[in-house]
């Protein structure tokens, strides 16, 4: 995945491009979204329903925890304030993990996304 320009994000999105705007780390919708997809640099992704979102927390500088009913997504990077607000407003459509840090110090950058399963294990 090449992250040289935000234009790359615009060109690789789904059919509703007119309904959202580019964010350096993903896509933000103009209206509330049903799901948010967290996409890792290898192209894999998981989509979660906003109906299962329970909490978004800013944990120190450059780290967010996004708690769903059965999963916790940890997003690490810098300048994640707009990402936090878009999640809280249910407007964030996609979050992309960048494959390298190309941006200046003022830009949003997601360096890592990790997902932990909170479901009980069955034996």
C-alpha positions in Angstrom: 0.0 0.0 0.0 1.5 3.3 -1.0 0.8 6.3 1.3 2.5 9.0 -0.7 -0.6 11.1 -1.0 -4.0 11.3 0.6 -5.3 11.1 -3.0 -4.5 7.4 -2.8 -7.1 7.0 0.0 -9.7 8.8 -2.2 -9.0 6.6 -5.2 -9.3 3.3 -3.2 -12.5 3.8 -1.4 -16.0 2.4 -2.0 -18.9 3.6 -4.0 -20.1 6.3 -1.6 -17.1 8.7 -2.2 -19.4 11.7 -2.5 -20.7 11.1 1.0 -17.3 11.3 2.8 -14.1 13.2 3.0 -10.5 12.0 3.2 -8.6 12.0 6.5 -4.9 11.1 6.4 -5.7 7.9 8.3 -9.0 6.9 6.6 -12.4 8.2 5.6 -14.9 10.4 7.4 -18.6 10.4 6.4 -20.8 13.4 6.2 -23.5 11.6 8.1 -23.4 8.9 10.8 -22.0 5.5 9.6 -23.3 2.0 10.5 -19.8 0.5 10.8 -16.2 1.4 11.1 -13.5 -0.6 9.5 -9.9 -0.9 10.9 -7.6 -1.8 8.1 -4.0 -3.0 8.7 -1.1 -2.3 6.4 -1.2 -5.8 4.9 -4.7 -5.1 3.7 -6.7 -7.1 6.2 -9.4 -5.4 8.0 -12.2 -5.8 10.5 -15.5 -3.9 10.5 -17.4 -3.2 13.7 -20.9 -2.0 14.1 -21.2 1.4 15.9 -24.2 -0.1 17.7 -21.6 -2.1 19.7 -19.3 0.8 20.5 -19.2 1.4 24.2 -16.2 3.7 24.8 -13.4 5.6 23.1 -10.6 6.6 25.3 -7.5 8.7 24.7 -4.8 6.9 26.6 -1.8 9.2 26.9 -0.2 10.9 23.9 -0.9 9.1 20.7 -3.0 6.2 21.8 -6.7 5.5 21.6 -8.6 2.5 22.9 -11.9 1.8 21.1 -14.1 -0.6 23.1 -16.8 -2.6 21.4 -19.0 -5.2 23.1 -16.6 -8.1 22.3 -13.4 -6.5 21.1 -11.0 -3.7 22.0 -9.2 -1.9 19.2 -6.0 -0.1 20.1 -4.9 2.7 17.7 -1.4 4.2 18.1 0.0 7.1 16.2 0.0 10.9 16.5 -2.4 13.8 16.2 -5.4 11.5 16.7 -7.8 14.2 17.9 -9.8 14.3 14.7 -10.0 10.6 14.6 -11.2 10.5 18.2 -14.0 13.1 17.4 -15.0 11.3 14.3 -15.3 8.0 16.2 -17.4 9.6 18.9 -19.7 11.1 16.3 -20.0 7.8 14.5 -18.7 9.4 11.3 -15.5 7.5 10.8 -15.9 5.0 8.0 -12.3 3.6 7.8 -9.1 3.8 9.8 -5.9 2.9 7.8 -2.6 1.8 9.3 0.2 3.5 7.4 3.0 1.4 6.1 5.5 4.2 6.7 5.5 7.6 8.3 5.5 10.1 5.4 3.8 13.0 7.0 4.9 16.1 8.8 4.5 16.5 12.5 1.1 18.1 12.2 -0.6 15.4 10.2 -2.6 12.5 11.6 -0.7 9.2 11.4 -1.9 5.8 12.5 1.2 3.6 13.1 -0.3 0.5 14.5 -3.8 -1.0 14.9 -4.3 -4.0 17.2 -7.5 -5.9 18.0 -8.1 -7.9 21.2 -10.9 -10.4 21.5 -12.9 -10.0 24.8 -15.2 -12.9 24.2 -14.9 -15.7 26.7 -13.0 -18.8 25.5 -15.1 -21.9 25.2 -13.6 -25.2 26.3 
